[in-house]
Amino acid sequence: MPNLDADVIVVGCGNAALCAAISAREKGADVLVIERSPMPQKGGNSYFSGGWMRFTFDSARDLGEDLPELATDGKQDFDVIPYTASKYFDEIAELTEFRADPTLTLLLVNKSRETIKWMHDKGVRFNWTFGRQNLMVKGRYQVSGGNIAVSGGGAGLIEKLVNAAESIGVRFIYETRAVALLGEAGHKVTGICAVKSNGESIELNSKSVILASGGFGASAEKRARFLGPGWDLAKVRGTSSNTGDGIDMALQFGAQSYGHWSGAHAVCWDATTPKSGDRNSGNEFSRNSYPLGLLVNRNAERFLDEGLDFGSNTYGKFGSNIISQPGSIAYQVFDSQVLDFLDTNYSGRMVSKVIANSVQELGEKLGIDGIALQSTINNYNSTLDSKQIFDPNALDGKSTRNLNPPKSNWANPITEAPFYGFTVTTGLTFTFGGVRVDEAAKILSVDDKPIEGLYAAGEMLGGIFYYTSPSGGGLMAGSVFGRIAGENAAS
Ligand SMILES: Cc1cc2nc3c(=O)[nH]c(=O)nc-3n(C[C@H](O)[C@H](O)[C@H](O)COP(=O)(O)OP(=O)(O)OC[C@H]3O[C@@H](n4cnc5c(N)ncnc54)[C@H](O)[C@@H]3O)c2cc1C
């Protein structure tokens, strides 16, 4: 067997781990990446992601200088709106209801731009993305921080980072599951214990260990224990490997737990999907166009304000609201007037769709009480003001009157056949509870002291996201803290 000792051992092979491994290797360390999955399944949740990354830029011009593929020449039919550090920070503060750790959040925000440039140097490329509900002013799309994704999505990101790591001599072993940390608990780490897929236990020595093995989203038991009743039944959008091993290992070693342990990012997800992500279909099961229609439960009752904000701002938390509905199931209902505005996902390969010529028939085809659905929709239609103008590309204020829950924007009447219904459930993206790190990404002990040689990055780092996370924030946090962890672990 090859010598598996290293200066730096990185646990996991997703975005955070790969950024950590590359940056440690660039500082001269001998680096070994240990991944639980077989090689063809590498990449964790990062592989399944859409590749959106949220980072700052002060103008279209300096963005184009750093990332030439995003350069604009003034002739394009969209406007680039600067995404400043203060805007990024304020958005996270507001979305997390001011619970986000300000020190960690500032680090994420202030290092986002330079980290993206660093990733670009490793071969990662980016493109603008346009949704069907992008903000539009005077006929021009307004694109900003949340509208940039890695070319090739999550799969492209992992491919480029693995290539970059291999090209500089990072070593990889697959089908090897880290199970415990070695060293003096709470004080100093000296390596890890791992189990190979053939059952053999091995001990690996290192000067530092970077834990980047994701959250606990793939453990049904931990979901029920920490997120609450019913969460064991949620579908997992990504990998089945993120069972919280790294968090367990760190906590058993005296690390401090941190962040929103009962919180997670979760979306409306096609109810017919497998229990965890399908590598061939990526993001196709998302159903994020509910702001243009209604969402009802099995009793044909509405339970939230579908038009509270753009889908890009509510999609990460409305999935969680479905868990507590009967059967953890909900139905998105649209009429033919908004069909052209729905995301392309609604007409893709992986859609379980029901079409009917009346609302009552739609309810029956969906398996709920058609008369009750007709009554909910009649009641909703009766609260609308036909003089308000519908604009899918702005918060149009076209709203219900005296309806509970209200629909605050895009409240079109649902009257034009055919009617469309989509059955959705909760699709868990990733969990927010984890361990506490300092500004060097070093894990803090329960006594608030850095544990020598032990670092964390990615989903398993707690304290930044509460209730939800902005699109592109998860990958960006993984890259920023992964790179910081790698630099410090190597020195
Ligand atoms: C469908 C989907 C779409 C998403 N889209 C976006 C998006 O567009 N933008 C965005 O910012 N975020 C997105 N996210 C969230 C984002 O993907 C994650 O927050 C991010 O990828 C987490 O990166 P990570 O490196 O921490 O974890 P991961 O990428 O999950 O990597 C963790 C790795 O650790 C391995 N591992 C686990 N346990 C062990 C062990 N004991 N020993 C060894 N290895 C282990 C796993 O197999 C895995 O490879 C999306 C997530 C999903 C599921």
PDBQT file of the ligand as one rigid body, heavy atoms in Angstrom, charges set to zero:
ROOT
HETATM    1  C1  LIG A 501     -28.995  20.231  -6.374  1.00  0.00    +0.000 C 
HETATM    2  C2  LIG A 501     -28.139  21.271  -5.703  1.00  0.00    +0.000 A 
HETATM    3  C3  LIG A 501     -27.952  22.508  -6.309  1.00  0.00    +0.000 A 
HETATM    4  C4  LIG A 501     -27.154  23.473  -5.693  1.00  0.00    +0.000 A 
HETATM    5  N1  LIG A 501     -26.884  24.616  -6.381  1.00  0.00    +0.000 NA
HETATM    6  C5  LIG A 501     -26.038  25.523  -5.825  1.00  0.00    +0.000 A 
HETATM    7  C6  LIG A 501     -25.612  26.654  -6.564  1.00  0.00    +0.000 A 
HETATM    8  O1  LIG A 501     -25.904  26.806  -7.754  1.00  0.00    +0.000 OA
HETATM    9  N2  LIG A 501     -24.795  27.553  -5.938  1.00  0.00    +0.000 N 
HETATM   10  C7  LIG A 501     -24.387  27.390  -4.633  1.00  0.00    +0.000 A 
HETATM   11  O2  LIG A 501     -23.670  28.239  -4.106  1.00  0.00    +0.000 OA
HETATM   12  N3  LIG A 501     -24.742  26.293  -3.934  1.00  0.00    +0.000 NA
HETATM   13  C8  LIG A 501     -25.530  25.356  -4.508  1.00  0.00    +0.000 A 
HETATM   14  N4  LIG A 501     -25.839  24.232  -3.815  1.00  0.00    +0.000 N 
HETATM   15  C9  LIG A 501     -25.245  24.053  -2.482  1.00  0.00    +0.000 C 
HETATM   16  C10 LIG A 501     -23.785  23.695  -2.657  1.00  0.00    +0.000 C 
HETATM   17  O3  LIG A 501     -23.675  22.679  -3.624  1.00  0.00    +0.000 OA
HETATM   18  C11 LIG A 501     -23.126  23.226  -1.365  1.00  0.00    +0.000 C 
HETATM   19  O4  LIG A 501     -23.349  24.156  -0.360  1.00  0.00    +0.000 OA
HETATM   20  C12 LIG A 501     -21.644  23.067  -1.568  1.00  0.00    +0.000 C 
HETATM   21  O5  LIG A 501     -21.399  22.355  -2.733  1.00  0.00    +0.000 OA
HETATM   22  C13 LIG A 501     -21.017  22.343  -0.410  1.00  0.00    +0.000 C 
HETATM   23  O6  LIG A 501     -19.683  22.089  -0.715  1.00  0.00    +0.000 OA
HETATM   24  P1  LIG A 501     -18.816  21.194   0.249  1.00  0.00    +0.000 P 
HETATM   25  O7  LIG A 501     -17.495  21.090  -0.399  1.00  0.00    +0.000 OA
HETATM   26  O8  LIG A 501     -18.912  21.701   1.636  1.00  0.00    +0.000 OA
HETATM   27  O9  LIG A 501     -19.557  19.788   0.275  1.00  0.00    +0.000 OA
HETATM   28  P2  LIG A 501     -19.695  18.687  -0.852  1.00  0.00    +0.000 P 
HETATM   29  O10 LIG A 501     -19.522  19.249  -2.196  1.00  0.00    +0.000 OA
HETATM   30  O11 LIG A 501     -20.958  17.970  -0.574  1.00  0.00    +0.000 OA
HETATM   31  O12 LIG A 501     -18.458  17.724  -0.583  1.00  0.00    +0.000 OA
HETATM   32  C14 LIG A 501     -18.380  16.924   0.567  1.00  0.00    +0.000 C 
HETATM   33  C15 LIG A 501     -17.629  15.656   0.200  1.00  0.00    +0.000 C 
HETATM   34  O13 LIG A 501     -17.256  14.958   1.394  1.00  0.00    +0.000 OA
HETATM   35  C16 LIG A 501     -17.408  13.566   1.161  1.00  0.00    +0.000 C 
HETATM   36  N5  LIG A 501     -17.513  12.893   2.453  1.00  0.00    +0.000 N 
HETATM   37  C17 LIG A 501     -18.552  12.888   3.320  1.00  0.00    +0.000 A 
HETATM   38  N6  LIG A 501     -18.240  12.175   4.423  1.00  0.00    +0.000 NA
HETATM   39  C18 LIG A 501     -16.977  11.721   4.254  1.00  0.00    +0.000 A 
HETATM   40  C19 LIG A 501     -16.112  10.926   5.041  1.00  0.00    +0.000 A 
HETATM   41  N7  LIG A 501     -16.469  10.461   6.250  1.00  0.00    +0.000 N 
HETATM   42  N8  LIG A 501     -14.886  10.642   4.570  1.00  0.00    +0.000 NA
HETATM   43  C20 LIG A 501     -14.496  11.087   3.336  1.00  0.00    +0.000 A 
HETATM   44  N9  LIG A 501     -15.288  11.841   2.536  1.00  0.00    +0.000 NA
HETATM   45  C21 LIG A 501     -16.513  12.166   3.000  1.00  0.00    +0.000 A 
HETATM   46  C22 LIG A 501     -18.649  13.492   0.301  1.00  0.00    +0.000 C 
HETATM   47  O14 LIG A 501     -18.715  12.261  -0.386  1.00  0.00    +0.000 OA
HETATM   48  C23 LIG A 501     -18.465  14.696  -0.625  1.00  0.00    +0.000 C 
HETATM   49  O15 LIG A 501     -17.748  14.348  -1.789  1.00  0.00    +0.000 OA
HETATM   50  C24 LIG A 501     -26.588  23.230  -4.420  1.00  0.00    +0.000 A 
HETATM   51  C25 LIG A 501     -26.763  21.988  -3.810  1.00  0.00    +0.000 A 
HETATM   52  C26 LIG A 501     -27.520  21.015  -4.446  1.00  0.00    +0.000 A 
HETATM   53  C27 LIG A 501     -27.658  19.698  -3.765  1.00  0.00    +0.000 C 
ENDROOT
TORSDOF 0
